[in-house]
Amino acid sequence: MERESFENEVIAEILNREYVCVKVDREERPDVDSVYMSVCQAMNGQGGWPLTIIMTPDCRPFFSGTYFPPRARYGRPGLEELLTAAAEQWKAKREKLLDQAGQIEKYLRSREQTGRWAKPELAVVHQAFRKFADSFDSKNGGFGGAPKFPTPHNLMFLMEYGARENRQEALSMAEKTLVQMYRGGIFDHIGGGFSRYSTDGQWLVPHFEKMLYDNSLLVMAYIKAYGRTGRRMYGEVAEKILEYVRRELTDSQGGFYCGQDADSDGVEGKYYVFTREEISTVLGETAGRDFCRQYGISEHGNFEGRSIPNLLENDNYEEICEKPWGTGQYGNVQYGNTRHGNACLGIPGSFGVRENEGLKKLYQYRLDRARLHKDDKILVSWNGWMICACAMAGAVLGKKQYVDMAVRAEAFISSRLVKDGRLMVRYRDQDAAGQGKLDDYACYCLALLELYQVTFRADYLKRAAGWAEIMTEQFFDREQGGFYLYAKDGEQLIVRTKETYDGAMPSGNSAAARILYRLAQITGEVKWQKVLEKQLCYLAGAMEGYPSGHSYGLLTMMDVLYPSKELVCTLSPDTDRERRRNLTEQLANLAVTAEGLTVVVKTEENAEEMERLAPYTKEYLLPDKGELFYLCVGHECMQPVSRLGQLIPNLLSTAEPGRYEG
């Protein structure tokens, strides 16, 4: 619409004469987007983007819609006619429009006040699994038909459910999807990273836009799959995503940019596609022929006469993914044969950083041929997801550089996106702006908690608890449960909404539930448990009828419905640095990969801080020599042991679910 309509001189003249025009960036103002999308859905039965709203000077809407062509066509009204008619109505029948706006506002307020509560039950979890199973595409992976979205949290739910319930078919659905997405054109085999979605059912032709949040969540999904199976390919794909992010989406100060556009030189996908002649020119005849055969580059092409590199017809895709490039080699890690692969031993994997000469040449050729526009905003919420992804990958793959990326990005947020003790929304060109919304607080808290679980630095836990206090104070509805999108002391809109649907990204409410659960488990503080209980009842009510649309929230639901595991490790003051580092790496690996496990490490250095944050740790005395491990599963605690390996079978076992007693 921007090119078609807003740059149209006739339409621009009407807008400038009759209206005050406001363009909203929904990434910076998700609260505005949510409120007025609710208006569109209420008035039209559905919503979508671009979102078009006509409202009164006091921001009460009386007309809504999505896309409008410049002039009427195919039965769809044109923006020129619509704007002219609305302006005439405003002059001639203003009272009628004001009344209509009042009715819409009244309806939205009443709907927000009628949230349902329900008790968390496993029936909802099973129902979500059945919904995914019913819509699963067994040939191509994914769910339903075209277009297909990765939605990684759906896959994380299936992997968790499969492990908890010992349902191999759940894990198989997730694995099939992860494999086919990697093989398809939605994955950038030249430069790494995933595009936004596939326009077809087999993941071949993407909408070429790349977004930070998609790639963050996909790293988490592939890392979970690697932790579950020990299958090297999953670790490799996660690394390729992270290397793309490091190379193309990382600011010099450590923050992560939003993403890259689909268009180059005004043509969607031009940057990513090739002809056979181009490949041969860049790589030479023999190497070019081999590359075209491996990556499906054909004479006629698969996208408007050119080809998107893919491995859909290549049965050696796994060998290609794992084949060492250049001089890089895998580490000497011995992989286990059990369900968790190497993770079952608490041993981090080791992958060499690998560069294939042919891919490097094509990547450079692509950079020289065309450039992509980069959205260089740094959003707190999206950075929170990528910090989680980097921390998890670093712990499971044994790659310190990824943990370092997470640490650096978190430091950027804490130094550049905090003002007067509150979070901002975005940073760009030395400027931080916008009052932090629920997603900013929730994702940042998650990032701090993930960093705690892979470093066991008490300051991360302390700051996570501090930001969670602000989040609860400013956003939580203590009467009905649920977190509002914007703070109680923030700019007030016509209605204060809550969102629970886990769409392209998990909702702030689902992320908040996960924070509350983790804080309750790590600290043992009753205050977090009380808020969690109310939040879970709110989410359970929201899930009724469509639980599969709340897959990230279901992860926390499973955590409380199945027996939890808490592992406390105490280290003697004389534990040497190398032993402490190795043990921390093993514990971090387990914290990420073992279902329902919370890990706390107490040392001489952090003892005082941990006893303030988690008072129960006072009872865990530091040993005179070596280390002690205390494991509780459900409500049963075992005798402490001096070697972590003694607890591995218990840490990796799955127990029968219990009933939620909150």
Secondary structure, DSSP 4 states (H G I P E B T S, - for coil): -IIIIIT-HHHHHHHHHH-------TTT-HHHHHHHHHHHHHHHS---SS-EEEE-TTS-EEEEES---SS-BTTBPPHHHHHHHHHHHHHHSHHHHHHHHHHHHHHHHHHHT--------HHHHHHHHHHHHHHB-TTT-SBSSSSB---HHHHHHHHHHHHHHT-HHHHHHHHHHHHHHHHSTTB-TTT--B-SEESSTTS-SEE--EEHHHHHHHHHHHHHHHHHH--HHHHHHHHHHHHHHHHHSB-TTS-B--EE-SEETTEETTTT-B-HHHHHHHH-HHHHHHHHHHTT--SS-SBTTBB----TT-TTHHHHHHS--TT-----PPPPSSTTGGGGGTPPP-------HHHHHHHHHHHHH----EE--EEHHHHHHHHHHHHHHHHHHT-HHHHHHHHHHHHHHHHHSEETTEEEEEEETTEEEEE--HHHHHHHHHHHHHHHHHH--HHHHHHHHHHHHHHHHHHB-TTT--B-SS-TTS---SS-------SSS--HHHHHHHHHHHHHHHH--HHHHHHHHHHHHHHHHHHTT-GGGGHHHHHHHHHHHS--EEEEEEE-TT--HHHHHHHHHHHHHHHHHSTTEEEEEE-TTTHHHHHHHSGGGGGSPPPSSSEEEEEEETTEEPPPBS-GGGGHHHHH----------
